[in-house]
Amino acid sequence: QVQLVESGGGLVQAGGSLILSCAASGRTFNMYSMGWFRQTPGKEREFVARIYWSGTRTDFADSVKGRFTISRDNAKKTVYLQMNNLKPEDTAIYYCNLVAGSVSVWGQGTQVTVSS
């Protein structure tokens, strides 16, 4: 079993910054990627960013390119999402996702609220 523990959500004013972190524990064999999705009420969960566990490749949604960065600490099995220049439309519950082998695991979610 793999567990994901997220932290770092909160309330911030537009233009501000937050850092989300997600730590993986348990049977984390064959880790392929870790990333973030977000969801608002009544909408489907959408992709935000992903980092691959080997190499340097990262992927971002168009809506966050240039504002968000993603990084990882291999030793801690932790991924970080640095969110800058936050906008009210970034308000959502942010979910961490880990892909390892054929397994996809989700965190419990952390609320990010951006006030205008």
N, C-alpha and C positions, 0 to 999 in steps of 0.2 A: 504494500500500500504506500502511496505517495501522498504526502500532505503539503499543502501550500498555506503559508501564513503571510497575509498582506498587512501593510501598515503605511501610514503617511497621508491618508485622506484628511479632508477638513474643509473649512470655509476660508475663502480668499477673495480679495477684491479683483476686479478685472485688471489685467496687466501684471498681476502678481505671479508668484511661482510656488510650486509644490513639488516634492519628491515622493514618489511611491516606491515601496520596496516589497519584494515577494521572495520569501525564503522557502526552499524546498527541502523536505526531509523524507526519510523512509527509503523505499526501494527505488532509488533514482538511477537505475541502470539505463544505459543507452539513451541518455538525454539528447534530444534533437534540437529543441528550441524552447524558449520561454517568451511569453509576450503578454500583452494587455488588450483587453476588449472593454467596451463600455456599453451601458444600456440605460435608457431613460424610460419612464412609464409609457406603455403603449407602443413602444418601438422594439424592433429586433436588436439583439446584441450585435454591435459592430466592431470590426477590427480597428485597433489603434496603432500598435507597434509590435515588432517581434525581433528577437535576436537569436541567432543560431549558435548552438553551443560549441561548435568548432569553427575556426575561421573568424572573419570579421563582418560577415554579412548581417545587415539589418534591413527591415522593411517598415515603412510608415504609411499610414493613411494620408491621402492628399490633404485632408483637413488639418493635420497636425505637423506636416513637414515644415521644417524651419523653426518650429517652436518647441517641439518635444525631442528629447534624445533618450536613447536606451542604452544601458550598459550592464555588464555582468561581472560578478566575482565568482570565478570557478570554484575556488576553495570553499567559499561559503554557500555555494549553490544558490546564489541570490541574484536577482535581476532588479535593476533600478530604472524608474521612468522619471526623468527630469522634465517637468512641464513648466515652460516659461511663457510669458505673455498670454496668460490664461484669459479666455473669453467666456461670457455667460453660457454660450452654446457648448462649452466643454463640461458643463454640469451634468453629472451622471454617476451611476455606480460603476466603478472600475473593477474588473475581474482579471486576476492573473490566470494564465493558462500555461501548462507545461505539456509538451509532447515528448514522450519517451517510448521508442519502439512503436507498438500499435496502440499505446495508451495515451489518452488526452485527459488531463486532470484540471479541474477548476478550483480556484480559491473561493472564499466566502463572499468576497466583494468588499470594497471600501468606498464610501461616499465622498465625492468631490463636488463642492458647491462653489460656484463663482458668481459673486454679486456684481451688479452693474453700478 
